Amino acid sequence: MKAAIKYIVGTTWQPLLVKYLSKTRTYHYKNIRLRIPASVFHPGFFFSTHLLLKQLKSLPLKNKRFLEPGAGSGLLSIYAAQQGSSVTATDINPLAVECIRQNSLVNNVSIHVFESDLFDKIPRQVFDVIVINPPYYKKEPASFADYAWNCGEHGEYFQKLFSQLPNYIDGDTKTLMILCDGCDIDMVKSLAGENGFWMEAIFTRQNVLEKNFIYEVQINKNGSHK
């Protein structure tokens, strides 16, 4: 039954969504206003961003150093800045970088924005909160837009993420990452472990198309990592 529902929804709703998102769109979340170009991940039609946003609302964000790599439209980063965080947002897509800059201006918040492949261009520092909505699917990106969806044929995105992450955290950093049952979660956990991390599922939500999991990524209890 679940497979049938996914097929019906996928063959009816998805083509309409693809057509709708082929143009620049505006989106409002409460008091946050966004303008989202076609090649930038739109948070309004997917569960992942809003589930992370719900989790952020449970955290004290005032005066925190907040990082969102792969920030897309900047919704999570703008929310954190509104709560009093010092925010750094990045994206590998130059159109997304400009989108974040413009959306931060429209929403009257200050965000440090970098065009960066994960942590490459971020000055080394320790963040208090890191929130990651990663690409899920094991396929090579063919365009900047694809980087929002595809993590490489062998999970190269996650290999790089976990190898760089130790330079930006300490034992008190809260690192949150959302995944779904359509991605290779065992691979992600294995790569985390190889770099001295372990992942604890702190939230699970089933919807029509997929099951989402929010993980807290933590340094192994013995404190060691590569």
Secondary structure, DSSP 8 states (H G I E B T S, - for coil): -HHHHHHHHHHHHHHHHHHHTTS-EEEEETTEEEEE-TTS--GGG-HHHHHHHHHHTTS--TT-EEEESS-TT-HHHHHHHHTT-EEEEEESSHHHHHHHHHHHHHTT--EEEEE-STTTTS-S---SEEEE----B-S---STGGGGTB--TT-HHHHHHHHHGGGG--TT-EEEEEEETTS-HHHHHHHHHHTTEEEEEEEEEE-SS-EEEEEEEEE-TT----
